[in-house]
């Protein structure tokens, strides 16, 4: 049994479930109890979390999210404007409802367009493993590609989410700006902030790509800013987790070291933990002299870490209470690490951040799920025993197409090189 606590902006009831009661929750409040609690998605007006079976939306109702069993959810993606609009499951299926003008259409990424087969060339099965949307509107997805014992990752980037998620072949073929790249090994985690994408591989290698402004890539740009390239400063370090939000990105090493790059907010106050003369400097951060970092999470312009002895530290913006009870003493901003009070909170297991909020998942007691705040803005997404079949177009990863002309219609990416800056393939879907 676990307990979920939260602090931060609550003007739309996205933390407590009560609308228009107060603009912020400056100290940690208990939200829920349950087994296997996870914060799946948090935007300006809503928070989505789950126990071992159900998903729960607090704040603005999320009408686009498909209720699949929570234990199968690998990642949830979306935007601040639309909320969560899709998810990827552990059995490598994608469910989504397109935002904007396509919002009434259910959609699925057409993996048949990303599969090659026929002739003497190897046949690849590209199974989706994650999808992320940057603040710029660009989207990226990773696919597990396996040919016998050889495992690699296909990275697909698009200038717009609608180009990456489609409702029909016709819509897909209108896409003009899809980019594909193959990297060796299996993807572990894909995250995005306002400008860039960061990908962590199972072997601990980290790639970044996107808009290079404000040090968002954490690396030099010799290989090109829009090409997924290794972060040189992390070479030789076994990275176990990455986090991103606003204009920050962080990489947590297995030995407890923490690396952070980017800026708090362009043109605004900056944090002293990035001590370089330019915002492009990549820095190794020491939170305390005694302890190592056990977990890290990033909001829109604040960073929170959990140390090995269970303490919580924060840095960056705290005007909405996202740095806990000390937020009021900071005049809105913490330029250096400050310890966040967790006196009334049980043993902390992990942390998460929303845009203007911070969450603690703690060791709890009891034997059943309970929403502590039964407010007017709590939505329960109850799945059936099986993932929905008729409610949404579904990506059955790895199934061979019955269309015998598939190899003629698709761009053949089976010969994409595995390494080097020249292995970036550009072109439309057809």
ChimeraX attribute file (.defattr): number of C-alpha atoms within 10 A of each C-alpha:
attribute: neighborCount
match mode: 1-to-1
recipient: residues
	/A:1	16
	/A:2	24
	/A:3	27
	/A:4	27
	/A:5	22
	/A:6	28
	/A:7	28
	/A:8	30
	/A:9	26
	/A:10	28
	/A:11	21
	/A:12	22
	/A:13	25
	/A:14	27
	/A:15	33
	/A:16	30
	/A:17	27
	/A:18	20
	/A:19	19
	/A:20	10
	/A:21	12
	/A:22	12
	/A:23	15
	/A:24	21
	/A:25	21
	/A:26	23
	/A:27	21
	/A:28	25
	/A:29	20
	/A:30	22
	/A:31	20
	/A:32	22
	/A:33	25
	/A:34	22
	/A:35	19
	/A:36	15
	/A:37	23
	/A:38	23
	/A:39	21
	/A:40	22
	/A:41	22
	/A:42	29
	/A:43	24
	/A:44	22
	/A:45	23
	/A:46	26
	/A:47	28
	/A:48	27
	/A:49	19
	/A:50	24
	/A:51	21
	/A:52	15
	/A:53	19
	/A:54	19
	/A:55	26
	/A:56	21
	/A:57	26
	/A:58	28
	/A:59	26
	/A:60	20
	/A:61	19
	/A:62	20
	/A:63	15
	/A:64	21
	/A:65	22
	/A:66	23
	/A:67	19
	/A:68	22
	/A:69	22
	/A:70	23
	/A:71	16
	/A:72	17
	/A:73	20
	/A:74	19
	/A:75	19
	/A:76	23
	/A:77	22
	/A:78	27
	/A:79	19
	/A:80	13
	/A:81	11
	/A:82	17
	/A:83	24
	/A:84	27
	/A:85	20
	/A:86	24
	/A:87	25
	/A:88	21
	/A:89	21
	/A:90	14
	/A:91	14
	/A:92	20
	/A:93	22
	/A:94	30
	/A:95	28
	/A:96	28
	/A:97	25
	/A:98	23
	/A:99	21
	/A:100	10
	/A:101	8
	/A:102	13
	/A:103	15
	/A:104	11
	/A:105	16
	/A:106	21
	/A:107	23
	/A:108	23
	/A:109	25
	/A:110	21
	/A:111	18
	/A:112	21
	/A:113	20
	/A:114	21
	/A:115	23
	/A:116	22
	/A:117	18
	/A:118	12
	/A:119	8
	/A:120	6
	/A:121	11
	/A:122	13
	/A:123	16
	/A:124	18
	/A:125	21
	/A:126	25
	/A:127	25
	/A:128	27
	/A:129	25
	/A:130	27
	/A:131	28
	/A:132	25
	/A:133	25
	/A:134	25
	/A:135	17
	/A:136	15
	/A:137	15
	/A:138	22
	/A:139	26
	/A:140	27
	/A:141	22
	/A:142	26
	/A:143	24
	/A:144	22
	/A:145	24
	/A:146	17
	/A:147	12
	/A:148	9
	/A:149	6
	/A:150	9
	/A:151	13
	/A:152	19
	/A:153	23
	/A:154	25
	/A:155	21
	/A:156	19
	/A:157	28
	/A:158	21
	/A:159	18
	/A:160	18
	/A:161	21
	/A:162	22
	/A:163	22
	/A:164	23
	/A:165	24
	/A:166	25
	/A:167	19
	/A:168	13
	/A:169	14
	/A:170	9
	/A:171	12
	/A:172	20
	/A:173	15
	/A:174	13
	/A:175	19
	/A:176	15
	/A:177	15
	/A:178	19
	/A:179	19
	/A:180	22
	/A:181	22
	/A:182	25
	/A:183	22
	/A:184	15
	/A:185	18
	/A:186	20
	/A:187	24
	/A:188	18
	/A:189	22
	/A:190	26
	/A:191	23
	/A:192	29
	/A:193	24
	/A:194	20
	/A:195	24
	/A:196	31
	/A:197	27
	/A:198	29
	/A:199	26
	/A:200	22
	/A:201	20
	/A:202	14
	/A:203	14
	/A:204	20
	/A:205	22
	/A:206	28
	/A:207	22
	/A:208	25
	/A:209	26
	/A:210	23
	/A:211	16
	/A:212	20
	/A:213	16
	/A:214	20
	/A:215	22
	/A:216	30
	/A:217	30
	/A:218	29
	/A:219	23
	/A:220	16
	/A:221	13
	/A:222	8
	/A:223	15
	/A:224	14
	/A:225	19
	/A:226	18
	/A:227	22
	/A:228	26
	/A:229	25
	/A:230	21
	/A:231	18
	/A:232	13
	/A:233	15
	/A:234	19
	/A:235	12
	/A:236	9
	/A:237	17
	/A:238	17
	/A:239	24
	/A:240	21
	/A:241	23
	/A:242	26
	/A:243	25
	/A:244	30
	/A:245	26
	/A:246	25
	/A:247	26
	/A:248	29
	/A:249	27
	/A:250	24
	/A:251	25
	/A:252	21
	/A:253	21
	/A:254	16
	/A:255	13
	/A:256	17
	/A:257	18
	/A:258	24
	/A:259	21
	/A:260	22
	/A:261	26
	/A:262	26
	/A:263	26
	/A:264	25
	/A:265	18
	/A:266	13
	/A:267	7
	/A:268	8
	/A:269	14
	/A:270	21
	/A:271	19
	/A:272	13
	/A:273	18
	/A:274	23
	/A:275	14
	/A:276	11
	/A:277	7
	/A:278	12
	/A:279	19
	/A:280	20
	/A:281	18
	/A:282	21
	/A:283	18
	/A:284	17
	/A:285	16
	/A:286	16
	/A:287	22
	/A:288	12
	/A:289	6
	/A:290	9
	/A:291	16
	/A:292	20
	/A:293	25
	/A:294	23
	/A:295	25
	/A:296	25
	/A:297	24
	/A:298	30
	/A:299	26
	/A:300	23
	/A:301	22
	/A:302	29
	/A:303	29
	/A:304	26
	/A:305	26
	/A:306	24
	/A:307	20
	/A:308	14
	/A:309	13
	/A:310	18
	/A:311	18
	/A:312	24
	/A:313	22
	/A:314	28
	/A:315	26
	/A:316	30
	/A:317	27
	/A:318	27
	/A:319	21
	/A:320	21
	/A:321	25
	/A:322	36
	/A:323	35
	/A:324	25
	/A:325	19
	/A:326	20
	/A:327	23
	/A:328	15
	/A:329	11
	/A:330	16
	/A:331	11
	/A:332	17
	/A:333	20
	/A:334	23
	/A:335	18
	/A:336	16
	/A:337	20
	/A:338	18
	/A:339	19
	/A:340	21
	/A:341	16
	/A:342	17
	/A:343	8
	/A:344	10
	/A:345	18
	/A:346	17
	/A:347	17
	/A:348	22
	/A:349	15
	/A:350	19
	/A:351	24
	/A:352	24
	/A:353	28
	/A:354	26
	/A:355	23
	/A:356	26
	/A:357	31
	/A:358	28
	/A:359	25
	/A:360	27
	/A:361	25
	/A:362	21
	/A:363	17
	/A:364	17
	/A:365	13
	/A:366	12
	/A:367	11
	/A:368	10
	/A:369	17
	/A:370	13
	/A:371	16
	/A:372	15
	/A:373	17
	/A:374	13
	/A:375	15
	/A:376	13
	/A:377	20
	/A:378	24
	/A:379	18
	/A:380	15
	/A:381	21
	/A:382	15
	/A:383	16
	/A:384	12
	/A:385	9
	/A:386	8
	/A:387	18
	/A:388	16
	/A:389	8
	/A:390	7
	/A:391	10
	/A:392	17
	/A:393	20
	/A:394	19
	/A:395	20
	/A:396	17
	/A:397	19
	/A:398	16
	/A:399	12
	/A:400	12
	/A:401	13
	/A:402	7
	/A:403	9
	/A:404	9
	/A:405	10
	/A:406	17
	/A:407	16
	/A:408	12
	/A:409	12
	/A:410	18
	/A:411	17
	/A:412	16
	/A:413	16
	/A:414	15
	/A:415	11
	/A:416	16
	/A:417	16
	/A:418	16
	/A:419	13
	/A:420	12
	/A:421	13
	/A:422	13
	/A:423	16
	/A:424	17
	/A:425	17
	/A:426	13
	/A:427	12
	/A:428	16
	/A:429	21
	/A:430	15
